[in-house]
């Protein structure tokens, strides 16, 4: 588990429970939850739950819904050939490695904090342990997300992510190009609106060309409304740069070429960057009006 993951803990009926963001999702320690019923062998409790037929149906269905890379074929084989029999045994390590699962993250290493699971799965596990314990867990988990100190921690993390994104723009190398390269006709064409200069530099088309290519949604928004966070971040940078180039009285055709080169460079710097992916997670939570989880 990444040392940069945001971490916190809650107390559920006297039991300390660790909470962590893993791959931008909220995860709860199954190991800590299991200690509520067996402090000596929490891993055995987890294994027993995962080897339960009803439990398997739940966490395997969760993967099919939430994990596009889940090995559902192998899961269905196990469901038919192993699950119906007493010999069926499932562990967090086997589940992750053989089925490419993401909902349960097994313990790894000497200093691991144990096995974690997505909150959906953790709540189901807690219900299996004790319905009363599950209700207390949900209450404390929701209390954590509303805690001011916790939110400050999230804010600090968001600022750190933004700093990393900015750093990447200035330091990383270009690997390949995915922003459209300008045609000679585009370089010579005079655009009436400066907004279209930016559109062509980043998207390879004007607002009108986009509307003509997307008639089914053109009446609901524009090219910028339907783009992603990555393009919007770059667009914001291009707007600032373009303003400076205009003040320097650089001709539009030259500005367009410069802006396109900058867009292609920044696209490659950010598209696979982990810090930028964290920023996308924060954006998704804000857009859905959810409290930012751990």
C-alpha positions as CSV (number, residue, x, y, z in Angstrom):
1,X,0.0,0.0,0.0
2,X,1.3,3.4,-1.0
3,X,2.8,5.4,1.8
4,X,1.1,8.5,0.4
5,X,-2.4,7.0,0.9
6,X,-4.5,9.1,3.2
7,X,-5.1,7.3,6.5
8,X,-7.4,7.6,9.5
9,X,-8.9,5.5,12.2
10,X,-12.2,5.2,13.9
11,X,-13.3,3.4,17.1
12,X,-16.2,1.0,16.7
13,X,-17.5,-0.4,19.9
14,X,-14.1,-0.2,21.5
15,X,-12.3,-1.6,18.4
16,X,-9.8,0.5,16.5
17,X,-10.5,0.3,12.8
18,X,-8.2,1.7,10.1
19,X,-9.6,3.5,7.1
20,X,-7.5,4.3,4.0
21,X,-7.8,5.5,0.4
22,X,-6.4,2.9,-2.0
23,X,-6.5,3.7,-5.7
24,X,-8.8,6.7,-5.0
25,X,-11.4,4.5,-3.3
26,X,-12.4,4.3,0.4
27,X,-11.2,1.0,2.0
28,X,-11.7,-0.3,5.6
29,X,-9.5,-2.8,7.4
30,X,-11.1,-6.2,7.4
31,X,-8.4,-7.3,9.8
32,X,-9.5,-4.7,12.4
33,X,-13.1,-5.6,11.9
34,X,-12.3,-9.3,12.4
35,X,-10.5,-8.6,15.7
36,X,-14.0,-7.6,17.1
37,X,-14.8,-11.3,17.2
38,X,-11.3,-13.0,17.3
39,X,-8.3,-10.9,18.4
40,X,-6.0,-14.0,18.1
41,X,-6.8,-15.0,14.5
42,X,-8.5,-12.2,12.5
43,X,-7.1,-13.7,9.2
44,X,-9.0,-16.9,10.0
45,X,-12.2,-15.0,10.4
46,X,-11.7,-13.3,7.0
47,X,-10.9,-16.6,5.3
48,X,-14.1,-18.2,6.8
49,X,-16.2,-15.4,5.6
50,X,-14.7,-15.4,2.1
51,X,-15.3,-19.2,1.9
52,X,-19.0,-18.8,2.6
53,X,-21.2,-19.3,-0.4
54,X,-23.4,-16.2,0.2
55,X,-20.3,-14.1,0.8
56,X,-18.7,-15.3,-2.4
57,X,-21.8,-14.4,-4.4
58,X,-21.7,-10.8,-2.9
59,X,-18.0,-10.0,-3.4
60,X,-17.8,-11.6,-6.8
61,X,-20.8,-9.7,-8.0
62,X,-19.3,-6.5,-6.6
63,X,-16.2,-7.2,-8.8
64,X,-18.3,-7.8,-11.9
65,X,-20.1,-4.5,-11.4
66,X,-17.1,-2.4,-10.4
67,X,-14.0,-4.0,-12.0
68,X,-13.8,-4.1,-15.8
69,X,-10.6,-6.2,-15.6
70,X,-12.1,-8.8,-13.3
71,X,-11.6,-12.5,-14.3
72,X,-15.3,-13.3,-14.3
73,X,-14.8,-16.4,-16.4
74,X,-12.6,-18.0,-13.8
75,X,-15.0,-16.8,-11.1
76,X,-17.9,-18.6,-12.7
77,X,-15.8,-21.8,-13.0
78,X,-15.1,-21.6,-9.2
79,X,-18.7,-20.9,-8.5
80,X,-19.8,-24.1,-10.2
81,X,-16.9,-26.4,-9.3
82,X,-15.9,-25.4,-5.8
83,X,-18.3,-23.1,-4.0
84,X,-21.1,-25.7,-3.6
85,X,-18.8,-28.0,-1.7
86,X,-17.3,-28.0,1.9
87,X,-13.8,-28.0,0.5
88,X,-14.2,-24.5,-1.0
89,X,-11.7,-22.1,0.5
90,X,-11.0,-18.6,-0.5
91,X,-8.3,-16.2,0.8
92,X,-7.7,-12.5,0.1
93,X,-4.4,-13.3,-1.7
94,X,-5.9,-16.0,-3.9
95,X,-8.9,-13.7,-4.7
96,X,-6.6,-10.8,-5.8
97,X,-4.0,-12.8,-7.7
98,X,-6.1,-15.4,-9.5
99,X,-9.2,-13.2,-10.3
100,X,-7.5,-9.8,-10.7
101,X,-9.8,-8.5,-8.0
102,X,-9.7,-4.9,-6.6
103,X,-12.4,-5.0,-3.9
104,X,-10.3,-6.8,-1.3
105,X,-6.6,-5.9,-0.9
106,X,-4.6,-8.6,1.0
107,X,-2.1,-8.0,3.7
108,X,1.4,-7.8,2.3
109,X,4.8,-7.4,4.0
110,X,6.0,-7.4,7.6
111,X,4.6,-3.9,8.4
112,X,1.3,-4.2,6.6
113,X,-1.8,-3.0,8.4
114,X,-3.7,-6.1,7.3
115,X,-6.3,-6.9,4.7
116,X,-8.5,-4.0,3.5
117,X,-11.7,-4.0,1.5
118,X,-13.8,-1.4,-0.3
119,X,-16.4,0.0,2.1
120,X,-19.2,-1.8,0.3
121,X,-17.6,-5.1,1.0
122,X,-16.4,-4.1,4.5
123,X,-20.0,-3.3,5.5
124,X,-21.2,-6.7,4.2
125,X,-18.4,-8.4,6.2
126,X,-19.3,-6.4,9.3
127,X,-22.9,-7.5,8.9
128,X,-21.8,-11.1,8.9
129,X,-19.9,-10.5,12.1
130,X,-22.7,-8.8,13.8
131,X,-25.6,-6.6,12.5
132,X,-25.2,-4.4,15.5
133,X,-21.5,-4.0,14.9
134,X,-22.2,-3.0,11.2
135,X,-24.6,-0.2,12.3
136,X,-22.0,1.2,14.7
137,X,-19.4,0.9,11.9
138,X,-21.5,2.9,9.4
139,X,-22.2,5.6,12.1
140,X,-18.6,6.1,12.9
141,X,-17.5,6.0,9.3
142,X,-20.0,8.7,8.4
143,X,-18.9,10.7,11.4
144,X,-15.3,10.5,10.2
145,X,-16.2,11.9,6.8
146,X,-17.9,14.9,8.5
147,X,-15.0,15.6,10.9
148,X,-13.4,19.0,10.4
149,X,-9.8,17.7,11.1
150,X,-10.4,14.9,8.6
151,X,-11.6,17.4,6.0
152,X,-8.5,19.5,6.6
153,X,-6.4,16.4,6.0
154,X,-8.3,16.0,2.7
155,X,-7.7,19.6,1.8
156,X,-4.0,19.3,2.5
157,X,-3.8,16.2,0.3
158,X,-5.6,18.0,-2.5
159,X,-3.1,20.8,-2.4
160,X,-0.3,18.4,-2.4
161,X,-1.8,16.7,-5.4
162,X,-2.1,20.0,-7.3
163,X,1.5,20.8,-6.4
164,X,2.6,17.4,-7.9
165,X,0.6,18.0,-11.0
166,X,2.2,21.4,-11.5
167,X,5.7,19.9,-10.9
168,X,5.1,17.2,-13.6
169,X,4.2,19.9,-16.2
170,X,7.6,21.5,-15.7
171,X,9.9,18.5,-15.3
172,X,8.7,15.3,-17.1
173,X,9.7,14.3,-20.6
174,X,7.4,13.8,-23.6
175,X,6.8,10.2,-24.5
176,X,4.2,10.3,-27.3
177,X,1.7,12.7,-28.9
178,X,-2.1,12.4,-28.7
179,X,-3.3,16.0,-29.2
180,X,-4.0,16.4,-33.0
181,X,-1.2,17.9,-35.0
182,X,-2.3,21.0,-36.9
183,X,-2.7,20.8,-40.7
184,X,-1.1,23.5,-42.9
185,X,-4.6,24.8,-43.6
186,X,-5.4,25.2,-39.9
187,X,-2.1,27.1,-39.4
188,X,-3.0,29.6,-42.1
189,X,-6.7,30.0,-41.3
190,X,-7.7,33.2,-39.4
191,X,-10.1,32.5,-36.6
192,X,-12.6,35.1,-35.7
193,X,-12.8,34.1,-32.0
194,X,-9.9,33.6,-29.7
195,X,-11.8,30.8,-28.1
196,X,-11.6,28.9,-31.3
197,X,-7.8,29.4,-31.5
198,X,-7.7,27.4,-28.2
199,X,-10.2,24.9,-29.4
200,X,-8.2,24.1,-32.5
201,X,-4.9,24.1,-30.6
202,X,-6.2,21.5,-28.1
203,X,-9.0,19.6,-29.8
204,X,-8.1,20.0,-33.5
205,X,-11.5,21.6,-34.4
206,X,-13.5,24.8,-33.9
207,X,-16.7,24.9,-31.8
208,X,-18.8,24.9,-35.0
209,X,-17.0,21.9,-36.4
210,X,-17.6,20.1,-33.1
211,X,-21.3,20.9,-33.2
212,X,-21.6,19.7,-36.8
213,X,-19.9,16.4,-35.8
214,X,-22.1,15.9,-32.7
215,X,-25.6,17.0,-33.6
216,X,-27.2,14.7,-31.0
217,X,-25.7,16.6,-28.1
218,X,-24.8,20.0,-29.6
219,X,-28.0,21.6,-28.2
220,X,-27.0,20.6,-24.7
221,X,-23.6,22.1,-24.5
222,X,-20.3,22.8,-26.3
223,X,-17.0,21.0,-26.9
224,X,-15.7,22.2,-23.5
225,X,-18.8,20.9,-21.6
226,X,-18.1,17.4,-23.0
227,X,-14.4,17.2,-22.5
228,X,-12.6,15.7,-19.5
229,X,-10.7,17.2,-16.6
230,X,-7.3,16.6,-18.3
231,X,-8.3,18.8,-21.3
232,X,-9.8,21.4,-19.0
233,X,-6.6,21.7,-17.0
234,X,-4.6,22.1,-20.2
235,X,-7.2,24.5,-21.6
236,X,-6.8,26.7,-18.5
237,X,-3.1,26.8,-19.0
238,X,-3.5,27.6,-22.7
239,X,-5.8,30.6,-21.9
240,X,-3.2,32.1,-19.7
241,X,-0.4,31.5,-22.2
242,X,-2.4,32.9,-25.1
243,X,-3.2,36.1,-23.2
244,X,0.6,36.6,-22.8
245,X,1.2,35.9,-26.4
246,X,-1.4,38.4,-27.5
247,X,0.2,41.1,-25.4
248,X,3.5,40.3,-27.1
249,X,1.7,41.0,-30.4
250,X,2.5,37.5,-31.8
251,X,0.5,36.8,-34.9
252,X,-2.4,34.4,-34.5
253,X,-1.0,31.7,-36.8
254,X,2.3,31.6,-34.8
255,X,0.3,31.6,-31.5
256,X,-1.8,28.7,-32.7
257,X,1.3,26.6,-33.5
258,X,2.9,27.4,-30.1
259,X,-0.3,26.6,-28.2
260,X,-0.7,23.3,-30.1
261,X,2.9,22.3,-29.2
262,X,2.3,23.2,-25.6
263,X,-1.0,21.3,-25.5
264,X,0.6,18.1,-26.9
265,X,3.5,18.3,-24.4
266,X,1.2,18.9,-21.4
267,X,-1.2,16.1,-22.5
268,X,1.6,13.6,-22.4
269,X,3.0,14.9,-19.1
270,X,-0.3,14.5,-17.3
271,X,-2.4,11.7,-18.9
272,X,-0.8,8.8,-17.0
273,X,0.4,10.7,-13.9
274,X,-0.8,9.3,-10.6
275,X,-1.1,12.7,-9.0
276,X,-3.4,13.9,-11.7
277,X,-5.5,10.7,-11.3
278,X,-5.9,11.7,-7.6
279,X,-7.1,15.1,-8.8
280,X,-9.7,13.4,-11.0
281,X,-10.9,11.5,-8.0
282,X,-11.4,14.8,-6.0
283,X,-13.3,16.3,-9.0
284,X,-15.6,13.3,-9.1
285,X,-16.5,13.6,-5.5
286,X,-17.1,17.3,-5.8
287,X,-19.3,16.9,-8.9
288,X,-21.4,14.2,-7.1
289,X,-21.7,16.4,-4.0
290,X,-20.3,13.6,-1.8
291,X,-18.2,14.1,1.2
292,X,-14.6,13.4,0.3
293,X,-13.8,10.0,1.9
294,X,-10.5,8.9,3.3
